[in-house]
Amino acid sequence: MSLRSLVADDEPDIRDFIGHVLERAGHAVTLADDGAEVIAHASTETFDLVVVDHHMPRMTGLAVADELRRTSPTTKVLIMSGDLDVGDAHRHFLPKPFNRREFLAAVETLLDLPGAP
């Protein structure tokens, strides 16, 4: 059984890179352009993981995480940003820039998968 993941970033290169990395790791991936699109997908589908950029049009990554915590409490949310405090105990952040290995380690840790540090 593969994990279902949703990736949202308004920068297509980053969105496609993350989607590709997750697909290679065995995830079924859905892509979104912004936070509002994430919420629309999450209202009709169930995801194990949502990876969302913080700075996007229509809805920030923090707003997406808060809404998903309310409506889909089992969905894990990883927020990417170059300017957020990684120490927030209620949200999971991945500071930009990052590489493939750092990204996968963050996903494994968040999802409590084997191989997580």
LINGICOR-V697635 format. One record per residue. N is the residue number from 0. RES is the residue in one small letter. NEAR is the number of other ideal C-beta (glycine too) atoms within 8 Angstrom. Layout:
<<N RES NEAR> <N RES NEAR>>
This chain:
<<0 m 2> <1 s 6> <2 l 10> <3 r 12> <4 s 14> <5 l 16> <6 v 15> <7 a 18> <8 d 12> <9 d 9> <10 e 7> <11 p 6> <12 d 6> <13 i 10> <14 r 15> <15 d 9> <16 f 8> <17 i 12> <18 g 11> <19 h 8> <20 v 11> <21 l 14> <22 e 10> <23 r 6> <24 a 8> <25 g 6> <26 h 12> <27 a 8> <28 v 10> <29 t 11> <30 l 10> <31 a 12> <32 d 8> <33 d 12> <34 g 15> <35 a 8> <36 e 10> <37 v 16> <38 i 13> <39 a 8> <40 h 12> <41 a 15> <42 s 6> <43 t 5> <44 e 8> <45 t 7> <46 f 13> <47 d 10> <48 l 17> <49 v 16> <50 v 13> <51 v 17> <52 d 13> <53 h 12> <54 h 7> <55 m 15> <56 p 5> <57 r 6> <58 m 12> <59 t 9> <60 g 15> <61 l 10> <62 a 9> <63 v 17> <64 a 12> <65 d 8> <66 e 10> <67 l 15> <68 r 9> <69 r 6> <70 t 9> <71 s 9> <72 p 7> <73 t 4> <74 t 12> <75 k 10> <76 v 14> <77 l 14> <78 i 16> <79 m 15> <80 s 13> <81 g 6> <82 d 4> <83 l 11> <84 d 5> <85 v 6> <86 g 4> <87 d 8> <88 a 3> <89 h 3> <90 r 8> <91 h 9> <92 f 12> <93 l 12> <94 p 10> <95 k 7> <96 p 5> <97 f 9> <98 n 6> <99 r 6> <100 r 6> <101 e 9> <102 f 12> <103 l 10> <104 a 10> <105 a 12> <106 v 14> <107 e 13> <108 t 9> <109 l 10> <110 l 11> <111 d 6> <112 l 7> <113 p 4> <114 g 4> <115 a 9> <116 p 4>>
